């Protein structure tokens, strides 16, 4: 099931729900069923390899062995 972002115009709450596309969303704050589905931003491709490498290099410089 996908995760959807919603906005409630009645109480101005923004929230996300894990639900099927056919389910009726309900605002967790006020209980309203008149909510608008928001367009989610796509996350950019991660640079986790570079982040991990820099964290390991920093740990090596500081003498920590937990990140090796």
OpenMM code with the backbone's topology and positions (N, CA, C; nanometers):
from openmm import Vec3, app, unit

residues = "UNK UNK UNK UNK UNK UNK UNK UNK UNK UNK UNK UNK UNK UNK UNK UNK UNK UNK UNK UNK UNK UNK UNK UNK UNK UNK UNK UNK UNK UNK UNK UNK UNK UNK UNK UNK UNK UNK UNK UNK UNK UNK UNK UNK UNK UNK UNK UNK UNK UNK UNK UNK UNK UNK UNK UNK UNK UNK UNK UNK UNK UNK UNK UNK UNK UNK UNK UNK".split()
positions = [
    Vec3(0.0834, -0.1182, 0.0000),
    Vec3(0.0000, 0.0000, 0.0000),
    Vec3(0.0882, 0.1250, 0.0000),
    Vec3(0.0506, 0.2217, -0.0817),
    Vec3(0.1308, 0.3449, -0.0873),
    Vec3(0.0975, 0.4415, 0.0257),
    Vec3(0.1879, 0.5337, 0.0470),
    Vec3(0.1736, 0.6374, 0.1481),
    Vec3(0.1309, 0.7651, 0.0776),
    Vec3(0.0167, 0.8213, 0.1159),
    Vec3(-0.0369, 0.9414, 0.0528),
    Vec3(-0.0334, 1.0589, 0.1498),
    Vec3(-0.0105, 1.1785, 0.0962),
    Vec3(-0.0171, 1.3027, 0.1733),
    Vec3(-0.1520, 1.3682, 0.1482),
    Vec3(-0.2114, 1.4237, 0.2560),
    Vec3(-0.3420, 1.4875, 0.2457),
    Vec3(-0.3411, 1.6220, 0.3163),
    Vec3(-0.4364, 1.7067, 0.2775),
    Vec3(-0.4596, 1.8350, 0.3444),
    Vec3(-0.6084, 1.8449, 0.3737),
    Vec3(-0.6416, 1.8806, 0.4975),
    Vec3(-0.7810, 1.8974, 0.5374),
    Vec3(-0.8147, 2.0465, 0.5316),
    Vec3(-0.9083, 2.0875, 0.4451),
    Vec3(-0.9449, 2.2289, 0.4373),
    Vec3(-1.0260, 2.2763, 0.5581),
    Vec3(-1.0888, 2.1851, 0.6315),
    Vec3(-1.1701, 2.2240, 0.7474),
    Vec3(-1.0848, 2.2698, 0.8652),
    Vec3(-0.9744, 2.1960, 0.8944),
    Vec3(-0.8906, 2.2304, 1.0100),
    Vec3(-0.7484, 2.2683, 0.9703),
    Vec3(-0.7186, 2.2722, 0.8403),
    Vec3(-0.5871, 2.3097, 0.7856),
    Vec3(-0.4755, 2.2167, 0.8309),
    Vec3(-0.5059, 2.0912, 0.8532),
    Vec3(-0.4054, 1.9930, 0.8949),
    Vec3(-0.3475, 1.9225, 0.7730),
    Vec3(-0.2170, 1.8991, 0.7754),
    Vec3(-0.1495, 1.8184, 0.6750),
    Vec3(-0.1093, 1.6877, 0.7408),
    Vec3(-0.1362, 1.5756, 0.6727),
    Vec3(-0.1062, 1.4450, 0.7303),
    Vec3(-0.0834, 1.3459, 0.6180),
    Vec3(-0.0266, 1.2303, 0.6534),
    Vec3(-0.0058, 1.1247, 0.5560),
    Vec3(-0.0661, 0.9948, 0.6084),
    Vec3(-0.1187, 0.9168, 0.5154),
    Vec3(-0.1839, 0.7912, 0.5500),
    Vec3(-0.1336, 0.6798, 0.4601),
    Vec3(-0.1199, 0.5632, 0.5162),
    Vec3(-0.0876, 0.4433, 0.4415),
    Vec3(-0.2199, 0.3752, 0.4100),
    Vec3(-0.2585, 0.3782, 0.2816),
    Vec3(-0.3916, 0.3285, 0.2466),
    Vec3(-0.3976, 0.2899, 0.1002),
    Vec3(-0.5034, 0.2183, 0.0662),
    Vec3(-0.5282, 0.1845, -0.0734),
    Vec3(-0.5880, 0.3063, -0.1440),
    Vec3(-0.5744, 0.3104, -0.2746),
    Vec3(-0.6273, 0.4230, -0.3518),
    Vec3(-0.7803, 0.4270, -0.3473),
    Vec3(-0.8439, 0.3146, -0.3255),
    Vec3(-0.9895, 0.3092, -0.3238),
    Vec3(-1.0494, 0.3436, -0.1867),
    Vec3(-0.9688, 0.3501, -0.0804),
    Vec3(-1.0183, 0.3819, 0.0531),
    Vec3(-1.0509, 0.5300, 0.0662),
    Vec3(-1.1456, 0.5626, 0.1534),
    Vec3(-1.1830, 0.7014, 0.1806),
    Vec3(-1.0979, 0.7542, 0.2958),
    Vec3(-1.0160, 0.8573, 0.2718),
    Vec3(-0.9331, 0.9110, 0.3795),
    Vec3(-1.0144, 0.9930, 0.4787),
    Vec3(-0.9743, 0.9881, 0.6048),
    Vec3(-1.0398, 1.0625, 0.7118),
    Vec3(-0.9332, 1.1421, 0.7862),
    Vec3(-0.9603, 1.2686, 0.8118),
    Vec3(-0.8659, 1.3542, 0.8827),
    Vec3(-0.8514, 1.3054, 1.0272),
    Vec3(-0.7284, 1.2796, 1.0731),
    Vec3(-0.7107, 1.2324, 1.2101),
    Vec3(-0.7338, 1.3419, 1.3148),
    Vec3(-0.7329, 1.4693, 1.2735),
    Vec3(-0.7504, 1.5792, 1.3674),
    Vec3(-0.8972, 1.6087, 1.3941),
    Vec3(-0.9746, 1.6268, 1.2845),
    Vec3(-1.1149, 1.6666, 1.3036),
    Vec3(-1.2150, 1.5606, 1.2587),
    Vec3(-1.1693, 1.4555, 1.1888),
    Vec3(-1.2588, 1.3492, 1.1458),
    Vec3(-1.3310, 1.3778, 1.0156),
    Vec3(-1.2952, 1.4834, 0.9469),
    Vec3(-1.3602, 1.5205, 0.8215),
    Vec3(-1.3195, 1.4249, 0.7104),
    Vec3(-1.4121, 1.3991, 0.6188),
    Vec3(-1.3819, 1.3148, 0.5037),
    Vec3(-1.3605, 1.3975, 0.3776),
    Vec3(-1.3701, 1.5294, 0.3865),
    Vec3(-1.3446, 1.6162, 0.2716),
    Vec3(-1.1998, 1.6623, 0.2763),
    Vec3(-1.1085, 1.5755, 0.2342),
    Vec3(-0.9661, 1.6060, 0.2354),
    Vec3(-0.9142, 1.6069, 0.0924),
    Vec3(-0.8074, 1.6805, 0.0694),
    Vec3(-0.7461, 1.6901, -0.0624),
    Vec3(-0.6154, 1.6117, -0.0631),
    Vec3(-0.5971, 1.5322, -0.1672),
    Vec3(-0.4718, 1.4580, -0.1808),
    Vec3(-0.3668, 1.5523, -0.2378),
    Vec3(-0.2508, 1.5561, -0.1739),
    Vec3(-0.1425, 1.6432, -0.2163),
    Vec3(-0.0488, 1.5694, -0.3108),
    Vec3(0.0191, 1.6439, -0.3942),
    Vec3(0.1185, 1.5853, -0.4828),
    Vec3(0.2482, 1.5735, -0.4042),
    Vec3(0.2995, 1.4541, -0.3943),
    Vec3(0.4224, 1.4304, -0.3191),
    Vec3(0.5427, 1.4617, -0.4058),
    Vec3(0.6459, 1.5171, -0.3431),
    Vec3(0.7697, 1.5434, -0.4156),
    Vec3(0.8497, 1.4151, -0.4279),
    Vec3(0.9118, 1.3987, -0.5406),
    Vec3(0.9957, 1.2821, -0.5633),
    Vec3(1.1318, 1.3095, -0.5012),
    Vec3(1.1824, 1.2131, -0.4285),
    Vec3(1.3128, 1.2323, -0.3656),
    Vec3(1.4226, 1.2137, -0.4695),
    Vec3(1.5265, 1.2959, -0.4628),
    Vec3(1.6364, 1.2823, -0.5594),
    Vec3(1.7146, 1.1543, -0.5329),
    Vec3(1.7872, 1.1083, -0.6336),
    Vec3(1.8658, 0.9865, -0.6102),
    Vec3(1.9667, 1.0088, -0.4994),
    Vec3(1.9760, 0.9131, -0.4108),
    Vec3(2.0605, 0.9269, -0.2933),
    Vec3(2.2085, 0.9153, -0.3244),
    Vec3(2.2858, 0.9710, -0.2367),
    Vec3(2.4304, 0.9612, -0.2481),
    Vec3(2.4822, 0.8898, -0.1237),
    Vec3(2.4129, 0.7813, -0.0902),
    Vec3(2.4447, 0.7121, 0.0343),
    Vec3(2.5848, 0.6529, 0.0344),
    Vec3(2.6343, 0.6108, -0.0813),
    Vec3(2.7696, 0.5544, -0.0847),
    Vec3(2.8725, 0.6603, -0.0467),
    Vec3(2.8523, 0.7822, -0.0978),
    Vec3(2.9450, 0.8908, -0.0653),
    Vec3(2.9332, 0.9305, 0.0813),
    Vec3(2.8122, 0.9311, 0.1345),
    Vec3(2.7907, 0.9655, 0.2747),
    Vec3(2.8552, 0.8611, 0.3654),
    Vec3(2.8369, 0.7342, 0.3323),
    Vec3(2.8957, 0.6263, 0.4110),
    Vec3(3.0482, 0.6326, 0.4053),
    Vec3(3.1013, 0.6585, 0.2859),
    Vec3(3.2476, 0.6662, 0.2723),
    Vec3(3.3041, 0.7818, 0.3532),
    Vec3(3.2378, 0.8975, 0.3510),
    Vec3(3.2891, 1.0113, 0.4284),
    Vec3(3.2758, 0.9870, 0.5783),
    Vec3(3.1685, 0.9202, 0.6213),
    Vec3(3.1518, 0.8890, 0.7633),
    Vec3(3.2588, 0.7904, 0.8100),
    Vec3(3.2908, 0.6931, 0.7250),
    Vec3(3.3951, 0.5972, 0.7611),
    Vec3(3.5327, 0.6637, 0.7660),
    Vec3(3.5585, 0.7556, 0.6722),
    Vec3(3.6868, 0.8266, 0.6729),
    Vec3(3.6992, 0.9136, 0.7977),
    Vec3(3.5901, 0.9788, 0.8364),
    Vec3(3.5930, 1.0609, 0.9571),
    Vec3(3.6136, 0.9730, 1.0804),
    Vec3(3.5482, 0.8589, 1.0867),
    Vec3(3.5646, 0.7679, 1.2002),
    Vec3(3.7083, 0.7161, 1.2067),
    Vec3(3.7657, 0.6902, 1.0893),
    Vec3(3.9041, 0.6436, 1.0853),
    Vec3(3.9984, 0.7523, 1.1376),
    Vec3(3.9732, 0.8778, 1.0985),
    Vec3(4.0574, 0.9882, 1.1460),
    Vec3(4.0444, 1.0077, 1.2971),
    Vec3(3.9238, 0.9887, 1.3499),
    Vec3(3.8994, 1.0097, 1.4924),
    Vec3(3.9331, 0.8879, 1.5768),
    Vec3(3.9607, 0.7744, 1.5130),
    Vec3(3.9984, 0.6553, 1.5867),
    Vec3(3.8810, 0.5691, 1.6313),
    Vec3(3.7618, 0.5939, 1.5770),
    Vec3(3.6451, 0.5110, 1.6091),
    Vec3(3.6435, 0.3909, 1.5177),
    Vec3(3.6164, 0.2754, 1.5710),
    Vec3(3.6145, 0.1544, 1.4901),
    Vec3(3.4723, 0.1036, 1.4661),
    Vec3(3.3704, 0.1749, 1.5146),
    Vec3(3.2332, 0.1271, 1.5023),
    Vec3(3.1793, 0.1427, 1.3613),
    Vec3(3.2351, 0.2306, 1.2781),
    Vec3(3.1835, 0.2538, 1.1443),
    Vec3(3.2581, 0.1781, 1.0353),
    Vec3(3.3505, 0.0896, 1.0720),
    Vec3(3.4254, 0.0177, 0.9696),
    Vec3(3.3494, -0.1013, 0.9190),
] * unit.nanometer
topology = app.Topology()
chain = topology.addChain("A")
for resn in residues:
    res = topology.addResidue(resn, chain)
    for name in ("N", "CA", "C"):
        topology.addAtom(name, app.Element.getBySymbol(name[0]), res)
